[in-house]
Amino acid sequence: MTNPDLQKRLPLSPAAFSILLALKDGDKHGYTILREVAQQSDGAVKLLPGTLYNLLKRMLEDGWIVELDERPDPALDDERRRYYRLSALGEKVAGLEAERLASLVRAAQKRGMLLADGE
């Protein structure tokens, strides 16, 4: 998929972008993704399990993430858990979305639209 093809997929929903960000620093299973999304967004992005797994399914189909066959430690893990990893394509999509958002923030800064902390 070329950059113009990827650009057509933007903007990402806050939930989709948050999932990709959560997977950037390592493999995770669904419940861990839910917790990390809530934490990294200070609770602003609220993912329900159904939404999470629908997005994960679509991201798997699009090649943005992969489901892992191996488990971190099978003896200490629930065999029903599915682990996910960010693919190179998913990292590219997340990077493009981050660039798009940064551009919007820069435009807001130029117009004095960002509030200082505590305002």
N, CA, C and O atoms as a DFTB+ gen file, in Angstrom:
476 C
 N C O
     1  1       0.849      -1.172       0.000
     2  2       0.000       0.000       0.000
     3  2       0.897       1.238       0.000
     4  3       1.794       1.360       0.834
     5  1       0.653       2.149      -0.932
     6  2       1.465       3.360      -1.014
     7  2       0.927       4.415      -0.056
     8  3      -0.169       4.277       0.487
     9  1       1.714       5.470       0.144
    10  2       1.278       6.535       1.045
    11  2      -0.064       7.139       0.663
    12  3      -0.888       7.365       1.549
    13  1      -0.329       7.417      -0.634
    14  2      -1.659       7.948      -0.970
    15  2      -2.783       6.983      -0.572
    16  3      -3.855       7.420      -0.154
    17  1      -2.541       5.682      -0.701
    18  2      -3.546       4.708      -0.278
    19  2      -3.755       4.768       1.230
    20  3      -4.884       4.678       1.713
    21  1      -2.672       4.918       1.958
    22  2      -2.774       5.015       3.411
    23  2      -3.437       6.324       3.820
    24  3      -4.226       6.356       4.765
    25  1      -3.119       7.393       3.115
    26  2      -3.712       8.698       3.434
    27  2      -5.231       8.657       3.345
    28  3      -5.920       9.371       4.074
    29  1      -5.749       7.828       2.458
    30  2      -7.211       7.704       2.306
    31  2      -7.855       7.111       3.551
    32  3      -9.052       7.293       3.776
    33  1      -7.077       6.405       4.357
    34  2      -7.601       5.763       5.572
    35  2      -7.654       6.725       6.757
    36  3      -8.204       6.402       7.810
    37  1      -7.074       7.912       6.569
    38  2      -7.040       8.915       7.629
    39  2      -8.230       9.846       7.501
    40  3      -8.729      10.028       6.391
    41  1      -8.699      10.434       8.561
    42  2      -8.211      10.327       9.919
    43  2      -8.674       9.028      10.570
    44  3      -9.718       8.473      10.228
    45  1      -7.876       8.571      11.503
    46  2      -8.261       7.412      12.304
    47  2      -9.179       7.871      13.421
    48  3      -9.117       9.021      13.857
    49  1     -10.025       6.974      13.877
    50  2     -10.827       7.286      15.059
    51  2      -9.884       7.349      16.261
    52  3      -8.823       6.725      16.246
    53  1     -10.258       8.092      17.294
    54  2      -9.421       8.103      18.497
    55  2      -9.188       6.691      19.045
    56  3      -8.098       6.389      19.531
    57  1     -10.195       5.835      18.969
    58  2     -10.058       4.464      19.474
    59  2      -9.028       3.683      18.660
    60  3      -8.171       3.011      19.234
    61  1      -9.101       3.764      17.333
    62  2      -8.163       3.029      16.483
    63  2      -6.735       3.525      16.687
    64  3      -5.811       2.722      16.813
    65  1      -6.552       4.838      16.720
    66  2      -5.217       5.400      16.923
    67  2      -4.674       4.986      18.285
    68  3      -3.493       4.661      18.408
    69  1      -5.512       4.996      19.293
    70  2      -5.091       4.620      20.646
    71  2      -4.659       3.162      20.723
    72  3      -3.711       2.833      21.437
    73  1      -5.339       2.292      20.001
    74  2      -4.950       0.870      19.976
    75  2      -3.579       0.712      19.332
    76  3      -2.725      -0.008      19.849
    77  1      -3.368       1.386      18.205
    78  2      -2.065       1.302      17.542
    79  2      -0.965       1.836      18.459
    80  3       0.113       1.247      18.543
    81  1      -1.231       2.938      19.141
    82  2      -0.244       3.487      20.084
    83  2       0.044       2.501      21.217
    84  3       1.194       2.327      21.621
    85  1      -1.000       1.865      21.721
    86  2      -0.819       0.907      22.814
    87  2       0.063      -0.264      22.390
    88  3       0.810      -0.807      23.204
    89  1      -0.022      -0.652      21.126
    90  2       0.762      -1.786      20.635
    91  2       2.172      -1.395      20.197
    92  3       3.000      -2.265      19.926
    93  1       2.447      -0.102      20.126
    94  2       3.761       0.356      19.663
    95  2       4.893      -0.126      20.559
    96  3       5.986      -0.417      20.075
    97  1       4.638      -0.212      21.865
    98  2       5.731      -0.581      22.756
    99  2       5.737      -2.054      23.152
   100  3       6.401      -2.438      24.114
   101  1       4.998      -2.877      22.413
   102  2       5.094      -4.309      22.674
   103  2       3.792      -5.065      22.488
   104  3       2.722      -4.471      22.346
   105  1       3.901      -6.377      22.490
   106  2       2.765      -7.275      22.297
   107  2       1.835      -7.196      23.499
   108  3       2.278      -7.088      24.642
   109  1       0.537      -7.252      23.217
   110  2      -0.441      -7.166      24.303
   111  2      -1.673      -7.997      23.964
   112  3      -1.975      -8.254      22.798
   113  1      -2.371      -8.407      25.014
   114  2      -3.672      -9.046      24.819
   115  2      -4.750      -8.004      25.061
   116  3      -4.467      -6.900      25.528
   117  1      -5.992      -8.361      24.739
   118  2      -7.091      -7.408      24.736
   119  2      -7.279      -6.612      26.010
   120  3      -7.418      -5.390      25.958
   121  1      -7.287      -7.280      27.155
   122  2      -7.524      -6.563      28.402
   123  2      -6.418      -5.550      28.676
   124  3      -6.689      -4.452      29.163
   125  1      -5.183      -5.909      28.369
   126  2      -4.072      -4.984      28.557
   127  2      -4.213      -3.792      27.619
   128  3      -3.909      -2.664      28.007
   129  1      -4.666      -4.023      26.399
   130  2      -4.890      -2.918      25.462
   131  2      -5.957      -1.975      26.019
   132  3      -5.788      -0.756      25.984
   133  1      -7.054      -2.536      26.531
   134  2      -8.116      -1.701      27.122
   135  2      -7.554      -0.811      28.228
   136  3      -7.822       0.390      28.259
   137  1      -6.779      -1.398      29.129
   138  2      -6.208      -0.640      30.249
   139  2      -5.248       0.437      29.767
   140  3      -5.272       1.565      30.259
   141  1      -4.404       0.084      28.803
   142  2      -3.413       1.050      28.332
   143  2      -4.070       2.212      27.589
   144  3      -3.648       3.359      27.738
   145  1      -5.090       1.928      26.797
   146  2      -5.804       3.001      26.091
   147  2      -6.423       3.964      27.099
   148  3      -6.330       5.181      26.932
   149  1      -7.045       3.435      28.131
   150  2      -7.647       4.288      29.162
   151  2      -6.572       5.126      29.850
   152  3      -6.773       6.315      30.098
   153  1      -5.442       4.512      30.154
   154  2      -4.365       5.204      30.858
   155  2      -3.733       6.282      29.984
   156  3      -3.552       7.413      30.435
   157  1      -3.395       5.948      28.742
   158  2      -2.685       6.910      27.894
   159  2      -3.566       8.075      27.477
   160  3      -3.056       9.129      27.097
   161  1      -4.887       7.902      27.544
   162  2      -5.794       8.985      27.176
   163  2      -6.388       9.678      28.409
   164  3      -7.275      10.522      28.283
   165  1      -5.900       9.320      29.590
   166  2      -6.454       9.844      30.843
   167  2      -7.966       9.637      30.898
   168  3      -8.702      10.486      31.401
   169  1      -8.415       8.505      30.378
   170  2      -9.834       8.155      30.423
   171  2     -10.679       8.783      29.338
   172  3     -11.884       8.537      29.286
   173  1     -10.082       9.595      28.458
   174  2     -10.853      10.271      27.409
   175  2     -11.350       9.287      26.342
   176  3     -12.427       9.476      25.777
   177  1     -10.571       8.248      26.070
   178  2     -10.978       7.230      25.102
   179  2     -11.464       6.038      25.902
   180  3     -10.696       5.380      26.604
   181  1     -12.754       5.773      25.782
   182  2     -13.361       4.665      26.524
   183  2     -13.696       3.553      25.534
   184  3     -14.574       3.698      24.684
   185  1     -12.990       2.461      25.662
   186  2     -13.204       1.312      24.788
   187  2     -13.964       0.233      25.540
   188  3     -13.561      -0.176      26.628
   189  1     -15.045      -0.218      24.967
   190  2     -15.744      -1.383      25.486
   191  2     -15.170      -2.611      24.784
   192  3     -14.662      -2.493      23.669
   193  1     -15.238      -3.776      25.405
   194  2     -14.665      -4.969      24.776
   195  2     -15.172      -5.213      23.348
   196  3     -14.384      -5.571      22.473
   197  1     -16.460      -5.025      23.105
   198  2     -16.989      -5.250      21.756
   199  2     -16.362      -4.335      20.726
   200  3     -16.038      -4.766      19.619
   201  1     -16.189      -3.067      21.088
   202  2     -15.554      -2.099      20.192
   203  2     -14.101      -2.482      19.952
   204  3     -13.622      -2.464      18.818
   205  1     -13.406      -2.830      21.029
   206  2     -12.004      -3.223      20.899
   207  2     -11.857      -4.384      19.931
   208  3     -11.046      -4.323      19.006
   209  1     -12.635      -5.444      20.135
   210  2     -12.441      -6.635      19.304
   211  2     -12.909      -6.424      17.870
   212  3     -12.366      -7.049      16.959
   213  1     -13.893      -5.569      17.641
   214  2     -14.271      -5.217      16.263
   215  2     -13.133      -4.462      15.573
   216  3     -12.818      -4.733      14.415
   217  1     -12.522      -3.519      16.284
   218  2     -11.396      -2.782      15.703
   219  2     -10.194      -3.698      15.480
   220  3      -9.536      -3.613      14.443
   221  1      -9.902      -4.574      16.444
   222  2      -8.793      -5.507      16.265
   223  2      -9.024      -6.399      15.041
   224  3      -8.096      -6.658      14.275
   225  1     -10.242      -6.859      14.864
   226  2     -10.557      -7.706      13.700
   227  2     -10.298      -6.953      12.402
   228  3      -9.707      -7.493      11.467
   229  1     -10.749      -5.696      12.353
   230  2     -10.551      -4.908      11.131
   231  2      -9.064      -4.620      10.901
   232  3      -8.588      -4.652       9.766
   233  1      -8.339      -4.342      11.981
   234  2      -6.907      -4.079      11.844
   235  2      -6.150      -5.321      11.401
   236  3      -5.187      -5.223      10.641
   237  1      -6.574      -6.482      11.868
   238  2      -5.979      -7.739      11.399
   239  2      -6.216      -7.915       9.910
   240  3      -5.299      -8.269       9.168
   241  1      -7.451      -7.666       9.469
   242  2      -7.801      -7.796       8.048
   243  2      -7.011      -6.820       7.187
   244  3      -6.624      -7.147       6.065
   245  1      -6.772      -5.625       7.711
   246  2      -6.044      -4.593       6.966
   247  2      -4.533      -4.759       7.033
   248  3      -3.795      -4.068       6.331
   249  1      -4.070      -5.682       7.883
   250  2      -2.635      -5.922       8.000
   251  2      -1.913      -4.933       8.895
   252  3      -0.687      -4.836       8.844
   253  1      -2.659      -4.192       9.720
   254  2      -2.035      -3.208      10.608
   255  2      -1.481      -3.859      11.862
   256  3      -0.548      -3.342      12.476
   257  1      -2.054      -4.996      12.244
   258  2      -1.589      -5.761      13.395
   259  2      -1.558      -7.231      12.996
   260  3      -2.149      -7.631      11.993
   261  1      -0.864      -8.018      13.793
   262  2      -0.850      -9.469      13.592
   263  2      -1.189     -10.141      14.912
   264  3      -0.868      -9.635      15.987
   265  1      -1.840     -11.281      14.810
   266  2      -2.108     -12.080      15.997
   267  2      -0.961     -13.064      16.168
   268  3      -0.546     -13.720      15.212
   269  1      -0.456     -13.161      17.381
   270  2       0.704     -14.007      17.635
   271  2       0.287     -15.433      17.936
   272  3      -0.751     -15.680      18.551
   273  1       1.114     -16.367      17.492
   274  2       0.897     -17.775      17.818
   275  2       1.530     -18.116      19.161
   276  3       0.994     -18.914      19.930
   277  1       2.687     -17.495      19.433
   278  2       3.401     -17.788      20.671
   279  2       2.860     -16.957      21.826
   280  3       2.247     -15.909      21.620
   281  1       3.089     -17.427      23.018
   282  2       2.654     -16.750      24.236
   283  2       3.882     -16.399      25.056
   284  3       4.892     -17.100      24.991
   285  1       3.806     -15.311      25.836
   286  2       4.971     -14.911      26.632
   287  2       5.457     -16.024      27.555
   288  3       6.649     -16.333      27.573
   289  1       4.561     -16.621      28.313
   290  2       4.903     -17.729      29.204
   291  2       3.652     -18.589      29.355
   292  3       2.811     -18.317      30.211
   293  1       3.527     -19.629      28.524
   294  2       2.305     -20.442      28.538
   295  2       1.925     -20.982      29.908
   296  3       0.742     -21.175      30.188
   297  1       2.900     -21.227      30.755
   298  2       2.594     -21.770      32.084
   299  2       1.899     -20.743      32.977
   300  3       1.157     -21.111      33.888
   301  1       2.135     -19.476      32.722
   302  2       1.567     -18.414      33.554
   303  2       0.440     -17.658      32.860
   304  3      -0.043     -16.652      33.378
   305  1       0.024     -18.131      31.705
   306  2      -0.922     -17.377      30.893
   307  2      -2.186     -18.181      30.638
   308  3      -2.155     -19.411      30.595
   309  1      -3.290     -17.480      30.471
   310  2      -4.563     -18.090      30.111
   311  2      -4.526     -18.412      28.617
   312  3      -4.312     -17.522      27.793
   313  1      -4.731     -19.666      28.275
   314  2      -4.613     -20.086      26.869
   315  2      -5.663     -19.447      25.964
   316  3      -5.516     -19.480      24.743
   317  1      -6.714     -18.869      26.533
   318  2      -7.745     -18.226      25.713
   319  2      -7.333     -16.834      25.246
   320  3      -7.931     -16.286      24.320
   321  1      -6.330     -16.271      25.873
   322  2      -5.890     -14.927      25.504
   323  2      -5.260     -14.930      24.126
   324  3      -4.517     -15.838      23.754
   325  1      -5.583     -13.882      23.381
   326  2      -4.951     -13.671      22.088
   327  2      -4.048     -12.455      22.209
   328  3      -4.439     -11.420      22.750
   329  1      -2.845     -12.599      21.701
   330  2      -1.872     -11.511      21.759
   331  2      -1.726     -10.889      20.383
   332  3      -1.790     -11.569      19.358
   333  1      -1.528      -9.570      20.388
   334  2      -1.439      -8.806      19.144
   335  2      -0.145      -8.022      19.109
   336  3       0.393      -7.620      20.141
   337  1       0.348      -7.811      17.882
   338  2       1.581      -7.051      17.648
   339  2       1.321      -6.060      16.519
   340  3       0.619      -6.370      15.557
   341  1       1.887      -4.883      16.645
   342  2       1.816      -3.875      15.603
   343  2       2.680      -4.311      14.426
   344  3       3.836      -4.687      14.619
   345  1       2.144      -4.268      13.218
   346  2       2.922      -4.612      12.025
   347  2       3.636      -3.357      11.514
   348  3       3.372      -2.249      11.982
   349  1       4.534      -3.542      10.559
   350  2       5.228      -2.401       9.952
   351  2       4.217      -1.466       9.287
   352  3       4.351      -0.244       9.361
   353  1       3.210      -2.047       8.638
   354  2       2.172      -1.231       8.001
   355  2       1.377      -0.455       9.048
   356  3       1.072       0.721       8.849
   357  1       1.043      -1.102      10.156
   358  2       0.326      -0.429      11.225
   359  2       1.132       0.706      11.819
   360  3       0.586       1.759      12.150
   361  1       2.435       0.494      11.955
   362  2       3.302       1.555      12.464
   363  2       3.328       2.734      11.489
   364  3       3.350       3.891      11.910
   365  1       3.326       2.443      10.214
   366  2       3.301       3.497       9.189
   367  2       2.002       4.293       9.287
   368  3       2.024       5.523       9.257
   369  1       0.877       3.598       9.404
   370  2      -0.432       4.264       9.517
   371  2      -0.468       5.143      10.766
   372  3      -0.911       6.290      10.705
   373  1      -0.008       4.617      11.888
   374  2       0.012       5.385      13.130
   375  2       0.905       6.611      12.988
   376  3       0.560       7.687      13.477
   377  1       2.036       6.461      12.331
   378  2       2.942       7.590      12.107
   379  2       2.308       8.673      11.254
   380  3       2.455       9.860      11.542
   381  1       1.603       8.270      10.205
   382  2       0.913       9.243       9.352
   383  2      -0.167       9.982      10.123
   384  3      -0.343      11.187       9.949
   385  1      -0.893       9.263      10.978
   386  2      -1.925       9.901      11.785
   387  2      -1.297      10.866      12.792
   388  3      -1.822      11.957      13.013
   389  1      -0.180      10.471      13.399
   390  2       0.504      11.351      14.343
   391  2       0.968      12.625      13.644
   392  3       0.849      13.718      14.199
   393  1       1.494      12.489      12.430
   394  2       1.912      13.664      11.655
   395  2       0.718      14.559      11.335
   396  3       0.824      15.783      11.411
   397  1      -0.410      13.963      10.980
   398  2      -1.611      14.730      10.669
   399  2      -2.072      15.514      11.898
   400  3      -2.404      16.695      11.797
   401  1      -2.091      14.858      13.047
   402  2      -2.509      15.517      14.275
   403  2      -1.528      16.620      14.684
   404  3      -1.947      17.690      15.125
   405  1      -0.233      16.363      14.540
   406  2       0.774      17.368      14.878
   407  2       0.611      18.607      14.010
   408  3       0.784      19.729      14.486
   409  1       0.281      18.412      12.748
   410  2       0.057      19.537      11.841
   411  2      -1.126      20.383      12.305
   412  3      -1.075      21.612      12.251
   413  1      -2.176      19.730      12.753
   414  2      -3.335      20.463      13.271
   415  2      -2.982      21.225      14.543
   416  3      -3.423      22.358      14.732
   417  1      -2.189      20.607      15.416
   418  2      -1.773      21.281      16.652
   419  2      -0.927      22.507      16.319
   420  3      -1.100      23.562      16.928
   421  1      -0.011      22.375      15.355
   422  2       0.806      23.526      14.954
   423  2      -0.066      24.660      14.433
   424  3       0.177      25.825      14.744
   425  1      -1.079      24.325      13.644
   426  2      -1.997      25.351      13.127
   427  2      -2.738      26.032      14.275
   428  3      -2.922      27.249      14.254
   429  1      -3.162      25.270      15.267
   430  2      -3.854      25.840      16.428
   431  2      -2.905      26.735      17.228
   432  3      -3.306      27.795      17.707
   433  1      -1.650      26.310      17.372
   434  2      -0.669      27.116      18.101
   435  2      -0.450      28.458      17.415
   436  3      -0.392      29.495      18.075
   437  1      -0.329      28.437      16.097
   438  2      -0.116      29.675      15.340
   439  2      -1.266      30.657      15.537
   440  3      -1.077      31.869      15.438
   441  1      -2.436      30.143      15.812
   442  2      -3.611      30.983      15.984
   443  2      -3.928      31.263      17.450
   444  3      -4.967      31.837      17.775
   445  1      -3.008      30.845      18.336
   446  2      -3.174      31.105      19.748
   447  2      -4.348      30.383      20.376
   448  3      -4.960      30.884      21.319
   449  1      -4.667      29.202      19.854
   450  2      -5.854      28.478      20.301
   451  2      -5.590      27.439      21.389
   452  3      -6.532      26.832      21.899
   453  1      -4.341      27.229      21.747
   454  2      -4.040      26.243      22.777
   455  2      -4.057      26.926      24.133
   456  3      -3.433      27.972      24.312
   457  1      -4.753      26.351      25.067
   458  2      -4.810      26.876      26.430
   459  2      -3.558      26.447      27.178
   460  3      -3.077      25.326      27.010
   461  1      -3.044      27.327      27.988
   462  2      -1.917      26.976      28.851
   463  2      -2.428      26.054      29.945
   464  3      -3.619      26.064      30.256
   465  1      -1.544      25.258      30.531
   466  2      -1.947      24.362      31.629
   467  2      -2.652      25.151      32.714
   468  3      -2.194      26.221      33.114
   469  1      -3.774      24.617      33.192
   470  2      -4.499      25.215      34.285
   471  2      -5.552      26.238      33.868
   472  3      -6.300      26.730      34.712
   473  1      -5.619      26.560      32.592
   474  2      -6.622      27.541      32.150
   475  2      -7.932      26.875      31.809
   476  3      -8.885      27.550      31.420
